[in-house]
Amino acid sequence: MTPSAFGLVHVRVQDFRSARDVTLAPHAVCALVGEASSGKSNLLAALRLLLDPGAPKLRPEDRWRGDGPVRITGRLADGSGVSFPRAAADDGTTDSLPAVLFLPADLRSETVVAPSASRPGAKADAEALFASALADRADSATAPALAFVAGVERCCEAGLSGIVLLVEEPELFLRPQAQRYFHRLLHTFAELGNQVVFSTHSPAFLNVAHLEELVLVGFRPETGTHIVQPEPLLADEEFRIVSEFDAERSELFLARAALLVEGRTEKLVFPIIFQALGFDADREAISIIECGGKSNIPLFVRICDAVGVPCVAVHDRDAAPGEEPIHAERLLNALIAETAGAERTVVLEPDFEGATGVAGHKPQGAWRRFAQAGPEAVPEPLARAARLVLQGAGLAPDRDRT
C-alpha cells in the first residue's frame, strides 16, 4: 500500500513517556511491532494526543523522566501541520483535525471504542456503527470481540472516510482465521480514504509484501523508545514474498534473532540443538525459519536485514569435500555468502545428512538422534550455527543457566 493520501504522513514525539525523541512516517496502514514495554502503546497515545482534543489530559508521569515539556508535531497528507500542545485559542476545536477513533486493549471486553470528543461527521457515524455492532451482540459472551470486527465491517459498508483509526493489539480474543480476515479488513478500510495505526504481537497482522508498513519499536534505557522503518523490497519480489511467507515465517519480525534453514528437518532438529546447549529457543525469542528451500535463503536474509533482525543462514554445500558443486549450486552458495556474509553463514558438508550422520528417513531419524543429546553429541556445524544466533540475540552461549 502506498503512503496515505489522508491522515498523518510525519510525526515527531518529544519527551512523552518513553519517547525521548522519536520521528516516524506512518503509511495508510502502519503496524507498530516490538517487545513488551518498548513504547508501542505510548506512540499510539501520542498520536491520539496530537489529533484528539478529547484525549485525557497530560499527567506529570507522562513526561519523559519527569522532564518536559511534552511536544508532539505532525504533518498531514494535505500539507497542513498539527501540534500538541495546541494554542489556547484552538483548544477544543476539532474542525481542522482528522477524526480519530482509539480502540485500546483494555476496552476490548467492554465498549471497544474509547470515549472522546465527538462532532457530527465521520467520527460520530463510526462511533454509532461500533455501538450498534456491540448492541447486536449483547447476549453473547464474545460480543466485544465480534463487535470489534463488525464495527469496522459496518464502517466499510457505509463507505466512511476521513478517519484515523488507532488500535492496540487487534488480535485480542480473535481466533487465527479471524485475525487474518481482520488484517485484510483494515486494509480495505484504509483504501476507502482512512488511516490505520496499530500495535501488535501477532504475525497475522504483519504485511510481509510491504515492509514499509512496519515500524519496528525498541527501547534503550538511556535514550528511550526508538524505531526502525524498513525500506520496501524490490517490486518484482512482491509475489515471491507473498507466496513464501505465512504466519509462521512472519514471526521473524517479532524475533530477537532468526536462524534461517533450508527445510523441515533442520527446523525440527535445531530446537533440540539449542536445548542441548542449555537454551530454549522459544524462551529466548529466537525464531527458526524454514525458508522453503535453499534458493529462498538470500530473500529471507534481505528481509531480516531490512527489519534489523540478526540472522544466521545454514545450508548444504551439496558437494562432497574436495569436490566442486555443480554450476547452479556454486552460484547459489556464492549468493548466500555474499548476501549474509561469511560471519553469518554456516555451510554443511556435503549436506545435513553428511554433517550429522543421519541417513534415510531424515526428519524422524534426526529428531530421534538428537532428542536426548548432550552438548558433546551436537555436531560442530550445528553447534556453531546455534552459538552465532545466540550471540545475535545478545546471549552468551556459555553462560550459567542456573
C-alpha positions as CSV (number, residue, x, y, z in Angstrom):
1,M,0.0,0.0,0.0
2,T,1.3,3.5,-0.9
3,P,1.8,6.3,1.6
4,S,-1.5,7.6,2.8
5,A,-3.4,10.2,0.8
6,F,-5.1,11.0,4.1
7,G,-4.0,11.3,7.7
8,L,-0.6,11.7,9.1
9,V,2.5,11.4,7.0
10,H,5.1,12.6,9.5
11,V,5.1,12.7,13.3
12,R,7.7,13.7,15.9
13,V,7.2,12.8,19.6
14,Q,9.4,14.6,22.2
15,D,9.6,13.9,25.9
16,F,6.3,11.9,26.1
17,R,6.5,8.9,28.4
18,S,9.2,6.5,27.0
19,A,9.6,8.6,23.8
20,R,12.5,11.0,24.3
21,D,12.6,12.0,20.7
22,V,11.0,9.7,18.0
23,T,10.2,10.5,14.4
24,L,8.0,8.3,12.2
25,A,6.3,8.4,8.8
26,P,3.2,6.3,9.0
27,H,1.7,4.9,5.9
28,A,-2.0,4.3,5.2
29,V,-1.7,1.2,7.3
30,C,1.1,1.2,9.9
31,A,1.9,-1.7,12.2
32,L,4.0,-0.9,15.4
33,V,5.9,-4.1,16.2
34,G,8.2,-4.7,19.2
35,E,8.7,-6.3,22.6
36,A,6.5,-5.5,25.6
37,S,7.4,-2.2,27.2
38,S,9.2,-0.9,24.1
39,G,6.8,2.0,23.7
40,K,4.3,0.9,21.1
41,S,1.2,1.9,23.2
42,N,3.0,5.2,24.1
43,L,3.3,6.1,20.4
44,L,-0.4,5.4,19.9
45,A,-1.2,7.5,22.9
46,A,0.9,10.3,21.4
47,L,-0.9,10.1,18.1
48,R,-4.2,10.4,20.0
49,L,-3.0,13.4,21.9
50,L,-2.0,15.0,18.7
51,L,-5.3,14.5,16.9
52,D,-8.0,14.3,19.6
53,P,-8.8,17.3,21.8
54,G,-10.9,14.9,23.9
55,A,-8.0,12.7,24.8
56,P,-7.1,12.5,28.5
57,K,-5.1,15.4,29.8
58,L,-1.4,15.1,30.5
59,R,-0.3,13.8,33.9
60,P,3.1,14.6,35.5
61,E,4.2,10.9,34.9
62,D,3.5,11.3,31.1
63,R,6.7,13.4,30.8
64,W,10.0,11.7,30.0
65,R,11.6,11.0,33.3
66,G,9.7,14.0,34.8
67,D,11.3,16.4,32.4
68,G,9.4,18.3,29.8
69,P,7.8,19.9,28.1
70,V,6.0,17.3,26.0
71,R,5.8,18.3,22.4
72,I,4.2,16.3,19.5
73,T,4.1,17.7,16.0
74,G,2.8,16.2,12.8
75,R,2.2,16.9,9.1
76,L,-1.0,15.8,7.4
77,A,-1.3,14.5,3.8
78,D,-2.8,17.8,2.7
79,G,0.4,19.6,3.8
80,S,-1.1,21.2,6.9
81,G,0.6,20.9,10.3
82,V,-0.8,19.9,13.6
83,S,0.8,20.2,17.1
84,F,0.4,19.4,20.7
85,P,0.0,21.3,22.9
86,R,-2.4,23.3,20.9
87,A,-2.7,27.1,21.2
88,A,-5.2,28.1,23.8
89,A,-7.5,29.6,21.2
90,D,-7.5,26.2,19.4
91,D,-8.0,24.0,22.4
92,G,-11.2,22.0,22.0
93,T,-11.6,23.0,18.3
94,T,-11.7,19.9,16.1
95,D,-12.8,21.2,12.8
96,S,-9.2,21.3,11.4
97,L,-8.2,17.9,12.7
98,P,-8.9,14.4,11.2
99,A,-11.5,12.4,13.0
100,V,-9.8,9.9,15.3
101,L,-11.0,6.7,16.9
102,F,-9.0,5.0,19.6
103,L,-9.6,1.3,20.3
104,P,-7.5,0.4,23.4
105,A,-6.8,-3.1,24.5
106,D,-8.3,-2.5,28.0
107,L,-11.7,-1.8,26.5
108,R,-11.7,-4.8,24.2
109,S,-14.0,-6.7,26.6
110,E,-16.3,-3.7,27.1
111,T,-17.2,-0.7,25.0
112,V,-14.4,-1.2,22.4
113,V,-14.1,2.5,21.5
114,A,-12.5,4.9,24.0
115,P,-14.8,7.9,24.9
116,S,-13.7,11.1,23.2
117,A,-14.9,14.5,22.0
118,S,-17.3,13.9,19.0
119,R,-18.7,16.1,16.3
120,P,-21.1,15.5,13.5
121,G,-19.5,13.6,10.7
122,A,-17.4,10.5,10.1
123,K,-16.3,10.1,13.6
124,A,-19.7,10.2,15.2
125,D,-21.0,7.9,12.4
126,A,-18.3,5.4,13.1
127,E,-18.9,5.5,16.8
128,A,-22.6,4.8,16.2
129,L,-21.8,1.9,14.0
130,F,-19.5,0.4,16.6
131,A,-22.2,0.9,19.3
132,S,-24.8,-0.8,17.1
133,A,-22.5,-3.7,16.4
134,L,-22.0,-4.1,20.2
135,A,-25.7,-3.9,20.9
136,D,-26.5,-6.5,18.3
137,R,-24.3,-9.0,20.2
138,A,-25.3,-8.0,23.7
139,D,-26.4,-11.6,24.6
140,S,-23.1,-13.1,23.5
141,A,-20.1,-13.7,25.8
142,T,-17.9,-12.9,22.8
143,A,-19.8,-9.7,22.0
144,P,-17.0,-7.2,22.3
145,A,-14.5,-9.2,20.1
146,L,-17.2,-9.8,17.5
147,A,-18.3,-6.2,17.6
148,F,-14.8,-5.0,17.2
149,V,-14.6,-6.7,13.8
150,A,-18.2,-5.9,12.9
151,G,-17.8,-2.2,13.7
152,V,-15.0,-1.9,11.1
153,E,-17.1,-4.0,8.6
154,R,-20.0,-1.6,9.0
155,C,-17.7,1.4,8.5
156,C,-16.5,-0.1,5.3
157,E,-20.0,-0.9,4.1
158,A,-21.1,2.7,4.9
159,G,-18.1,3.9,2.9
160,L,-16.9,6.1,5.8
161,S,-13.7,8.1,5.1
162,G,-11.6,10.7,6.8
163,I,-10.9,8.7,10.0
164,V,-7.6,7.9,11.7
165,L,-8.1,4.6,13.5
166,L,-5.7,3.8,16.4
167,V,-5.8,0.2,17.6
168,E,-4.0,-1.6,20.4
169,E,-3.5,-5.3,19.7
170,P,-6.2,-6.0,17.2
171,E,-5.6,-9.8,17.7
172,L,-7.1,-9.9,21.2
173,F,-9.9,-12.5,21.6
174,L,-9.8,-13.4,17.9
175,R,-9.0,-16.9,16.6
176,P,-6.3,-17.1,13.9
177,Q,-8.7,-17.2,11.0
178,A,-10.4,-14.1,12.2
179,Q,-7.1,-12.3,12.7
180,R,-6.2,-12.9,9.0
181,Y,-9.6,-11.7,7.9
182,F,-9.4,-8.6,10.2
183,H,-6.0,-7.7,8.8
184,R,-7.4,-7.7,5.3
185,L,-10.4,-5.7,6.5
186,L,-8.2,-3.0,8.0
187,H,-6.6,-2.6,4.6
188,T,-10.0,-2.3,3.0
189,F,-10.9,0.4,5.5
190,A,-7.7,2.3,4.7
191,E,-8.3,2.1,1.0
192,L,-11.6,4.0,1.5
193,G,-9.6,7.1,2.5
194,N,-8.7,6.3,6.1
195,Q,-5.6,5.6,8.0
196,V,-5.0,2.7,10.4
197,V,-2.2,2.6,13.0
198,F,-2.0,-0.4,15.3
199,S,0.3,-2.2,17.7
200,T,0.5,-6.0,17.5
201,H,2.3,-9.1,18.7
202,S,0.6,-11.3,16.0
203,P,2.3,-12.4,12.8
204,A,-1.1,-12.4,11.1
205,F,-1.2,-8.6,11.2
206,L,2.2,-8.1,9.5
207,N,2.2,-7.4,5.8
208,V,5.4,-9.0,4.6
209,A,5.0,-7.8,1.0
210,H,5.0,-4.2,2.2
211,L,7.8,-3.9,4.7
212,E,7.3,-0.1,4.6
213,E,4.1,-0.6,6.6
214,L,6.1,-1.9,9.5
215,V,7.6,0.2,12.3
216,L,10.0,-1.8,14.5
217,V,9.9,-0.4,18.0
218,G,12.6,-0.9,20.6
219,F,13.7,0.6,23.9
220,R,17.1,1.7,25.3
221,P,17.3,2.7,28.9
222,E,19.3,5.9,28.2
223,T,17.5,7.2,25.1
224,G,14.1,5.6,25.4
225,T,11.9,4.4,22.6
226,H,13.4,4.2,19.1
227,I,12.1,3.0,15.8
228,V,13.3,1.5,12.5
229,Q,11.2,1.8,9.4
230,P,12.3,-0.7,6.7
231,E,12.7,0.3,3.1
232,P,10.4,-1.7,0.7
233,L,11.9,-4.7,-1.1
234,L,12.1,-4.8,-4.9
235,A,8.7,-4.7,-6.6
236,D,9.4,-7.8,-8.7
237,E,9.9,-9.8,-5.4
238,E,6.4,-9.0,-4.1
239,F,4.7,-12.1,-5.4
240,R,7.5,-14.3,-4.3
241,I,7.4,-12.8,-0.8
242,V,3.6,-13.3,-0.5
243,S,3.8,-16.9,-1.8
244,E,6.6,-17.9,0.6
245,F,5.5,-16.1,3.8
246,D,2.9,-17.4,6.1
247,A,2.2,-16.5,9.8
248,E,4.8,-19.0,11.0
249,R,7.5,-17.4,8.9
250,S,6.3,-13.9,9.6
251,E,7.1,-14.4,13.3
252,L,10.7,-13.4,12.4
253,F,9.5,-9.8,12.7
254,L,8.9,-10.4,16.4
255,A,12.1,-12.3,17.0
256,R,15.2,-11.3,18.9
257,A,17.2,-13.3,16.3
258,A,16.5,-15.7,13.5
259,L,18.1,-18.9,12.3
260,L,17.4,-19.4,8.5
261,V,17.3,-23.1,7.4
262,E,16.5,-24.9,4.2
263,G,13.8,-27.3,5.2
264,R,11.7,-29.1,7.7
265,T,14.4,-31.4,9.1
266,E,16.6,-28.5,10.3
267,K,13.5,-26.8,11.7
268,L,12.7,-29.8,13.7
269,V,16.2,-30.5,14.9
270,F,17.5,-27.1,15.9
271,P,15.2,-26.6,18.9
272,I,16.8,-29.7,20.3
273,I,20.3,-28.4,19.5
274,F,19.5,-25.2,21.5
275,Q,18.3,-27.3,24.4
276,A,21.4,-29.4,24.3
277,L,23.4,-26.2,24.6
278,G,21.3,-25.1,27.6
279,F,18.9,-22.7,25.9
280,D,15.2,-22.8,24.9
281,A,14.8,-21.0,21.5
282,D,11.2,-20.0,22.2
283,R,12.0,-18.7,25.6
284,E,14.8,-16.5,24.1
285,A,12.5,-15.3,21.3
286,I,14.7,-16.9,18.6
287,S,12.8,-18.0,15.5
288,I,13.9,-21.0,13.4
289,I,12.6,-20.1,10.0
290,E,12.3,-22.9,7.3
291,C,12.8,-20.9,4.1
292,G,11.2,-23.4,1.7
293,G,14.4,-24.3,0.1
294,K,18.0,-23.1,-0.3
295,S,17.2,-20.7,-3.1
296,N,14.9,-18.7,-0.8
297,I,17.6,-18.1,1.9
298,P,19.0,-14.9,0.3
299,L,15.5,-13.4,0.2
300,F,15.0,-14.1,3.9
301,V,18.4,-12.7,4.8
302,R,17.5,-9.4,3.0
303,I,14.2,-9.2,4.9
304,C,15.9,-9.8,8.2
305,D,18.4,-7.1,7.4
306,A,15.7,-4.7,6.3
307,V,13.9,-5.0,9.6
308,G,17.0,-5.2,11.8
309,V,16.6,-8.8,13.0
310,P,20.0,-10.5,13.4
311,C,20.1,-13.8,11.4
312,V,22.3,-16.7,10.6
313,A,21.9,-18.8,7.4
314,V,22.5,-22.6,7.5
315,H,22.6,-24.5,4.2
316,D,24.1,-27.6,2.5
317,R,27.1,-27.2,0.3
318,D,25.7,-30.0,-1.9
319,A,29.1,-31.4,-2.8
320,A,31.5,-33.8,-1.1
321,P,34.7,-32.5,0.5
322,G,37.3,-31.9,-2.2
323,E,34.7,-31.7,-5.0
324,E,33.1,-28.7,-6.6
325,P,29.3,-28.3,-6.5
326,I,27.6,-28.2,-9.9
327,H,27.5,-24.8,-11.5
328,A,24.0,-23.8,-10.3
329,E,24.8,-24.8,-6.7
330,R,28.1,-23.0,-6.8
331,L,26.3,-19.8,-7.9
332,L,23.7,-20.2,-5.2
333,N,26.2,-20.9,-2.5
334,A,28.1,-17.7,-3.5
335,L,24.9,-15.7,-3.5
336,I,24.1,-16.8,0.1
337,A,27.7,-16.0,1.2
338,E,27.5,-12.6,-0.4
339,T,24.1,-11.7,1.0
340,A,24.6,-13.0,4.5
341,G,28.4,-12.6,4.8
342,A,30.8,-15.3,5.9
343,E,30.4,-14.5,9.6
344,R,26.6,-15.3,9.4
345,T,26.8,-18.4,7.2
346,V,27.2,-22.0,8.2
347,V,27.7,-24.5,5.4
348,L,27.0,-28.2,6.0
349,E,29.4,-30.5,4.1
350,P,28.3,-32.2,2.0
351,D,24.8,-31.7,3.3
352,F,22.8,-32.1,6.5
353,E,22.9,-35.9,6.4
354,G,26.7,-35.9,6.0
355,A,27.3,-33.3,8.7
356,T,25.1,-35.1,11.2
357,G,25.5,-38.7,10.3
358,V,21.8,-39.1,9.7
359,A,20.8,-41.1,6.7
360,G,17.4,-42.2,5.4
361,H,14.1,-41.1,7.0
362,K,15.8,-37.8,7.6
363,P,13.3,-35.9,9.8
364,Q,12.4,-38.8,12.0
365,G,16.0,-40.1,12.2
366,A,17.4,-36.7,13.0
367,W,14.8,-36.0,15.7
368,R,15.4,-39.3,17.4
369,R,19.2,-39.0,17.3
370,F,19.3,-35.5,18.9
371,A,16.2,-35.7,21.2
372,Q,18.3,-36.9,24.1
373,A,21.7,-35.5,23.0
374,G,24.0,-33.6,25.3
375,P,26.3,-30.8,24.2
376,E,29.1,-33.2,23.4
377,A,26.9,-35.1,20.9
378,V,26.0,-32.0,18.8
379,P,27.9,-31.8,15.5
380,E,30.1,-28.8,15.4
381,P,28.5,-27.1,12.4
382,L,25.1,-27.2,14.1
383,A,26.5,-26.0,17.4
384,R,28.3,-23.2,15.7
385,A,25.1,-22.0,14.0
386,A,23.3,-22.1,17.3
387,R,26.0,-20.1,19.0
388,L,26.1,-17.5,16.3
389,V,22.3,-17.0,16.7
390,L,22.5,-16.8,20.5
391,Q,25.2,-14.1,20.1
392,G,23.0,-12.2,17.7
393,A,20.2,-12.3,20.3
394,G,22.6,-10.8,22.8
395,L,23.1,-14.1,24.7
396,A,26.3,-15.8,25.8
397,P,26.2,-19.4,24.8
398,D,28.4,-20.5,27.7
399,R,26.6,-18.5,30.4
400,D,25.3,-20.2,33.5
401,R,21.7,-21.1,33.0
402,T,21.0,-22.0,36.7
